[in-house]
Amino acid sequence: MENARVILVGVGNAASALVQSLEYYSKHETIGLKYETIGGLRISDIEIAAAFDVVEGKVGKDISDAIFAEPNVAPRLVDFTSPIGVEVKKGPTHDGISPLLAETIQISSSPDINLVKEMKEANADMVISLLPSGAKEATYAYANAAIEAELAFIEAAPTRICSDDKWVRKYKKANLPVAGDDLQSQLGGTRIHKGILEMLDSFGARVRNTYQLDVSGGSEGMNTLHTDRRLEKRQIKTDSIKRTLPYLSDYDIASGTTDYLDFLGNERTGYFWIYGKYFLDTTFRIDVTIKTMDGPNAAGTLVHVIRATKLALNRGIDGPLISVSAFGFKYPPVYINERDAVRRFEEFIKGDRAN
Ligand SMILES: NC(=O)c1ccc[n+]([C@@H]2O[C@H](COP(=O)([O-])OP(=O)(O)OC[C@H]3O[C@@H](n4cnc5c(N)ncnc54)[C@H](O)[C@@H]3O)[C@@H](O)[C@H]2O)c1
């Protein structure tokens, strides 16, 4: 299979870890990497075809430099000895920069590019939206441009594209695949939360209330302090948990970011609390804390989703990618429990499952 060529929309912390991983795994052991090859593609067969951002200090730079520019805080794990050869271009800002973030960064004064033209000229396969949470108008602009440029679309942010019938119809009509919504990190809070709940359910425990709240640094942490944006992210995470145990109501679950602390950098601390009953109406409580790095956590899923989306393109699949989305996203168009989602994803990449 030919290399998978991706256009990055948003050169933030998740993009930083993704770009570094392409170089990292060409030189290091495959620790932490679940699938070395997918459809014959190794990580090093993923290529950045183009990248768009709006922030001064990122726009105009080679992507190998831009990923380390402020306000990015993802760890530097790779030293690039030469430029990658992809200059970050200025996309349309729309609602991409929240009022809080606008106080700390400057928007580039470069003119906006013609999105569709740039996307067409990039000779790419797919567009990945790594825009901030709540950047709905910006997401719609890029999602529309991807259709016009005849590219697949991966919605890693929490705006509903792949789980929205209107957008699904658009991609199907254009014979293009779409995956999403809201990336599920490799060791993400939602994935771990769902895993614990599924385990409890399968052994007969009845969950009464649960929360997963986290504190993080990084601009996405600051972005989700903004009330509307925080509520949007919370809703998609809470809905994801509710799909795991449908008997729980909105009042029984809380899931989402609670605070931003600059000094945490790219780290996220997730607190999980579960309360319920088991045999003989006995009470149980579970308290768990995990600490992870957001950037690597995102890239650990993205590298698989990208290669699976390339497979889907090669196989001529259009519309929502069902197994890929259930495996890699918090709010896929069809909910499948965690264990079955992994199995179905593996069947899909082997070619034993159509979608
Ligand atoms: N582990 C993870 O990091 C993780 C997991 C799941 C989902 N996500 C989602 O992925 C997205 C990206 O996360 P992140 O941590 O990289 O965020 P980030 O804030 O570090 O990066 C977002 C980037 O988008 C850029 N941007 C803003 N408006 C833009 C526009 N109109 N055009 C182009 N670029 C624009 C910003 O300048 C920034 O570089 C978020 O929506 C987040 O919720 C991340």
The ligand as a Gaussian input file, in Angstrom:
#p B3LYP/6-31G(d) Opt

LIG

0 1
 N       -4.868000      13.225000      24.450000
 C       -5.243000      14.279000      23.739000
 O       -4.490000      15.201000      23.554000
 C       -6.613000      14.296000      23.136000
 C       -7.492000      13.231000      23.318000
 C       -8.751000      13.285000      22.768000
 C       -9.152000      14.376000      22.031000
 N       -8.284000      15.400000      21.865000
 C       -8.735000      16.567000      21.124000
 O       -7.790000      16.901000      20.123000
 C       -7.826000      18.305000      19.914000
 C       -6.396000      18.844000      19.948000
 O       -5.841000      18.669000      21.232000
 P       -4.443000      19.383000      21.587000
 O       -4.105000      19.012000      22.972000
 O       -3.485000      19.178000      20.490000
 O       -4.918000      20.926000      21.585000
 P       -3.992000      22.223000      21.403000
 O       -4.771000      23.347000      21.986000
 O       -2.624000      21.956000      21.896000
 O       -3.927000      22.389000      19.805000
 C       -4.942000      22.965000      19.030000
 C       -4.266000      23.693000      17.875000
 O       -5.267000      24.181000      16.990000
 C       -4.827000      25.462000      16.541000
 N       -5.960000      26.196000      15.971000
 C       -6.908000      26.928000      16.606000
 N       -7.784000      27.421000      15.690000
 C       -7.366000      27.014000      14.482000
 C       -7.858000      27.201000      13.163000
 N       -8.971000      27.891000      12.935000
 N       -7.181000      26.629000      12.133000
 C       -6.062000      25.887000      12.360000
 N       -5.552000      25.673000      13.597000
 C       -6.191000      26.227000      14.642000
 C       -4.238000      26.078000      17.795000
 O       -3.430000      27.193000      17.502000
 C       -3.450000      24.904000      18.333000
 O       -2.158000      24.846000      17.773000
 C       -8.733000      18.887000      21.003000
 O      -10.010000      19.124000      20.486000
 C       -8.819000      17.784000      22.027000
 O      -10.035000      17.789000      22.747000
 C       -7.022000      15.386000      22.386000

